[in-house]
Amino acid sequence: MRLPFFFVLLILASLADAASAAGAQAEYRVGDRLSPAKSGATPAAVYKEIGWDALIPSGWDPQKAFKGIDLGTLRDSDPRAMEALQRLRETWENAPVEASLRGKHIRIAGFMVPLERKGEEVTEFLLVPYFGACIHTPPPPANQIIHVLASKPLKGIQTMDPVWVSGTLDIARSDSPLGTSGYRMTGEIVLPYSKR
């Protein structure tokens, strides 16, 4: 999915401290996405590998709310810019989900944003499509965030670590301080990301 120019500008505007926070994930830059696996094999051949675009219903147009607005002429102090930003937040928080994915056993690669920890173990996290999402940039649309409940606590996981998550996808809206998710998933298998 290509992001509209206005959304790219919003994302880039919020990146001032991203470089210093990259830490262990130095090979990724804010906005980077993961490549699909090179082979078609997935753990136990039970989970169908999908990409992030599969989570977006066909026909959804996130730019519809901005038709007729010349975003290039708006300044930060312009009340119309604040209105456009508010419209963007509402549009993304209420982004529709792909209902046909309910109950599907999927495998998807993304970046982890921990929500709940027990000591050093992560038990709950958001899975997002690009590096820096929810941390250094505004959250993606709700249909691009998966709230993952790990079936067992995960050790050695850090914020923005790239992972493969396999499990059963459900449609369930969740609000957190880091973003609104349109999907929930039981993370039955969580593995470090690799293209293999």
Kinemage of the C-alpha trace (Angstrom):
@kinemage 1
@onewidth
@group {chain A} dominant
@subgroup {mainchain}
@vectorlist {calphas} color= white
{ca met a 1} P 0.000 0.000 0.000
{ca arg a 2} L 1.402 3.398 -0.943
{ca leu a 3} L 0.799 6.097 1.596
{ca pro a 4} L -0.614 9.377 0.282
{ca phe a 5} L 1.890 12.238 0.199
{ca phe a 6} L 0.107 14.056 3.050
{ca phe a 7} L 0.446 11.017 5.318
{ca val a 8} L 4.118 10.671 4.436
{ca leu a 9} L 4.622 14.311 5.399
{ca leu a 10} L 2.899 13.701 8.747
{ca ile a 11} L 5.100 10.704 9.404
{ca leu a 12} L 8.300 12.506 8.444
{ca ala a 13} L 7.367 15.503 10.593
{ca ser a 14} L 7.363 13.344 13.721
{ca leu a 15} L 10.778 11.703 13.225
{ca ala a 16} L 13.068 14.138 15.030
{ca asp a 17} L 14.293 11.647 17.645
{ca ala a 18} L 13.972 8.406 15.672
{ca ala a 19} L 17.643 8.059 14.779
{ca ser a 20} L 18.812 8.043 18.390
{ca ala a 21} L 16.230 5.434 19.392
{ca ala a 22} L 17.041 2.886 16.696
{ca gly a 23} L 19.531 1.117 19.029
{ca ala a 24} L 19.775 -2.599 18.321
{ca gln a 25} L 17.654 -2.263 15.197
{ca ala a 26} L 20.229 -0.076 13.418
{ca glu a 27} L 19.630 -1.905 10.141
{ca tyr a 28} L 16.094 -0.473 9.945
{ca arg a 29} L 15.009 3.101 9.369
{ca val a 30} L 11.695 4.620 10.338
{ca gly a 31} L 9.127 3.584 7.746
{ca asp a 32} L 11.019 0.456 6.612
{ca arg a 33} L 8.856 -2.605 5.915
{ca leu a 34} L 9.857 -6.265 6.032
{ca ser a 35} L 10.141 -8.436 2.910
{ca pro a 36} L 8.032 -11.585 2.599
{ca ala a 37} L 9.615 -14.981 3.205
{ca lys a 38} L 11.671 -16.425 0.358
{ca ser a 39} L 10.076 -19.840 0.653
{ca gly a 40} L 6.396 -20.626 0.879
{ca ala a 41} L 6.908 -22.808 3.953
{ca thr a 42} L 5.344 -21.639 7.185
{ca pro a 43} L 5.554 -23.228 10.641
{ca ala a 44} L 3.638 -26.480 10.688
{ca ala a 45} L 2.132 -25.519 7.283
{ca val a 46} L -0.993 -24.500 9.202
{ca tyr a 47} L -0.623 -20.754 8.841
{ca lys a 48} L -1.144 -18.885 5.588
{ca glu a 49} L 1.393 -16.125 5.113
{ca ile a 50} L -0.230 -12.770 4.369
{ca gly a 51} L 1.036 -9.255 3.798
{ca trp a 52} L -0.257 -6.077 5.415
{ca asp a 53} L -2.301 -5.076 2.360
{ca ala a 54} L -4.517 -8.145 2.935
{ca leu a 55} L -5.781 -6.469 6.127
{ca ile a 56} L -7.236 -3.521 4.169
{ca pro a 57} L -10.697 -4.018 2.639
{ca ser a 58} L -10.809 -3.320 -1.078
{ca gly a 59} L -12.400 -0.002 -1.840
{ca trp a 60} L -11.360 1.716 1.395
{ca asp a 61} L -10.061 5.156 0.504
{ca pro a 62} L -8.329 6.887 3.430
{ca gln a 63} L -7.977 10.033 1.300
{ca lys a 64} L -11.730 10.436 0.891
{ca ala a 65} L -11.934 12.661 3.996
{ca phe a 66} L -9.477 15.093 2.384
{ca lys a 67} L -11.054 15.539 -1.031
{ca gly a 68} L -11.301 19.224 -1.845
{ca ile a 69} L -8.652 20.294 0.682
{ca asp a 70} L -5.383 21.663 -0.709
{ca leu a 71} L -3.096 20.329 2.021
{ca gly a 72} L -0.061 22.006 0.480
{ca thr a 73} L -1.416 25.457 1.328
{ca leu a 74} L -2.021 24.779 5.031
{ca arg a 75} L 0.366 26.021 7.709
{ca asp a 76} L 0.714 24.467 11.156
{ca ser a 77} L -1.020 27.416 12.806
{ca asp a 78} L -3.974 27.282 10.388
{ca pro a 79} L -7.157 25.991 12.105
{ca arg a 80} L -7.922 24.097 8.886
{ca ala a 81} L -4.655 22.163 9.358
{ca met a 82} L -5.706 21.181 12.883
{ca glu a 83} L -9.101 20.142 11.531
{ca ala a 84} L -7.441 18.056 8.803
{ca leu a 85} L -5.193 16.370 11.376
{ca gln a 86} L -8.206 15.579 13.565
{ca arg a 87} L -10.019 14.170 10.524
{ca leu a 88} L -6.958 12.030 9.763
{ca arg a 89} L -6.900 10.631 13.317
{ca glu a 90} L -10.611 9.813 13.213
{ca thr a 91} L -10.328 8.219 9.765
{ca trp a 92} L -7.376 6.044 10.815
{ca glu a 93} L -8.836 5.077 14.211
{ca asn a 94} L -12.065 3.969 12.503
{ca ala a 95} L -10.420 2.278 9.520
{ca pro a 96} L -12.491 -0.717 8.391
{ca val a 97} L -11.116 -4.244 8.696
{ca glu a 98} L -11.274 -7.200 6.310
{ca ala a 99} L -14.067 -9.320 7.810
{ca ser a 100} L -13.177 -12.403 5.742
{ca leu a 101} L -9.996 -12.828 7.832
{ca arg a 102} L -11.893 -13.526 11.069
{ca gly a 103} L -10.769 -16.879 12.483
{ca lys a 104} L -8.055 -17.416 9.854
{ca his a 105} L -4.752 -19.005 10.808
{ca ile a 106} L -2.163 -16.583 9.469
{ca arg a 107} L 1.529 -15.778 9.570
{ca ile a 108} L 2.632 -12.152 9.221
{ca ala a 109} L 5.908 -10.260 9.651
{ca gly a 110} L 6.024 -6.954 11.468
{ca phe a 111} L 7.603 -4.886 14.196
{ca met a 112} L 6.771 -5.420 17.854
{ca val a 113} L 5.584 -2.671 20.209
{ca pro a 114} L 5.278 -4.193 23.724
{ca leu a 115} L 2.151 -3.345 25.734
{ca glu a 116} L 2.431 -5.668 28.747
{ca arg a 117} L 5.468 -7.140 30.434
{ca lys a 118} L 6.003 -9.502 33.329
{ca gly a 119} L 9.516 -8.669 34.394
{ca glu a 120} L 11.632 -9.095 31.270
{ca glu a 121} L 8.981 -11.127 29.405
{ca val a 122} L 6.489 -9.655 26.938
{ca thr a 123} L 2.945 -11.017 27.176
{ca glu a 124} L 1.036 -8.574 24.964
{ca phe a 125} L 2.129 -6.345 22.088
{ca leu a 126} L 1.076 -4.429 19.001
{ca leu a 127} L 2.331 -5.725 15.677
{ca val a 128} L 2.844 -2.917 13.155
{ca pro a 129} L 3.858 -2.912 9.472
{ca tyr a 130} L 6.795 -0.503 9.508
{ca phe a 131} L 9.682 0.429 11.757
{ca gly a 132} L 8.951 3.310 14.135
{ca ala a 133} L 5.150 3.045 13.975
{ca cys a 134} L 3.406 4.042 17.232
{ca ile a 135} L 6.738 5.057 18.772
{ca his a 136} L 8.353 7.667 16.521
{ca thr a 137} L 5.508 8.289 14.113
{ca pro a 138} L 1.752 8.577 14.439
{ca pro a 139} L 0.106 5.156 14.647
{ca pro a 140} L -0.950 3.528 11.379
{ca pro a 141} L -4.656 3.060 10.586
{ca ala a 142} L -6.464 0.583 12.868
{ca asn a 143} L -6.558 -1.919 9.996
{ca gln a 144} L -2.746 -1.904 10.035
{ca ile a 145} L -2.298 -2.704 13.739
{ca ile a 146} L -2.707 -6.161 15.278
{ca his a 147} L -3.044 -6.511 19.059
{ca val a 148} L -1.214 -9.760 19.853
{ca leu a 149} L -1.749 -11.804 23.012
{ca ala a 150} L 1.228 -14.150 23.300
{ca ser a 151} L 0.250 -17.731 24.126
{ca lys a 152} L 3.374 -17.875 26.312
{ca pro a 153} L 5.583 -15.043 27.614
{ca leu a 154} L 8.349 -13.977 25.219
{ca lys a 155} L 11.915 -13.535 26.416
{ca gly a 156} L 14.624 -11.347 24.909
{ca ile a 157} L 12.203 -9.193 22.898
{ca gln a 158} L 12.702 -5.452 22.585
{ca thr a 159} L 10.619 -2.608 21.203
{ca met a 160} L 10.673 -2.570 17.378
{ca asp a 161} L 12.187 -6.033 17.078
{ca pro a 162} L 11.139 -7.576 13.735
{ca val a 163} L 9.193 -10.812 14.223
{ca trp a 164} L 7.040 -13.395 12.479
{ca val a 165} L 3.777 -13.988 14.306
{ca ser a 166} L 1.633 -17.031 13.580
{ca gly a 167} L -1.771 -17.489 15.103
{ca thr a 168} L -5.504 -17.079 14.799
{ca leu a 169} L -6.692 -13.654 13.686
{ca asp a 170} L -9.854 -12.093 15.090
{ca ile a 171} L -11.621 -8.816 14.490
{ca ala a 172} L -11.598 -6.844 17.700
{ca arg a 173} L -10.998 -3.166 18.256
{ca ser a 174} L -8.563 -2.290 21.056
{ca asp a 175} L -7.479 1.141 22.209
{ca ser a 176} L -4.098 1.667 23.833
{ca pro a 177} L -1.978 4.752 24.476
{ca leu a 178} L 0.121 3.695 21.464
{ca gly a 179} L -2.685 3.278 18.930
{ca thr a 180} L -6.023 1.738 18.025
{ca ser a 181} L -5.941 -1.769 16.586
{ca gly a 182} L -8.664 -3.284 14.442
{ca tyr a 183} L -7.438 -6.864 14.805
{ca arg a 184} L -6.544 -9.171 17.688
{ca met a 185} L -4.468 -12.289 17.407
{ca thr a 186} L -3.424 -15.109 19.672
{ca gly a 187} L 0.308 -15.284 19.037
{ca glu a 188} L 0.805 -19.040 18.997
{ca ile a 189} L 4.284 -18.848 17.431
{ca val a 190} L 6.462 -15.725 17.641
{ca leu a 191} L 9.883 -15.990 16.003
{ca pro a 192} L 12.621 -13.519 15.125
{ca tyr a 193} L 12.189 -12.237 11.586
{ca ser a 194} L 14.132 -13.781 8.759
{ca lys a 195} L 13.423 -13.787 5.024
{ca arg a 196} L 13.578 -17.578 5.020
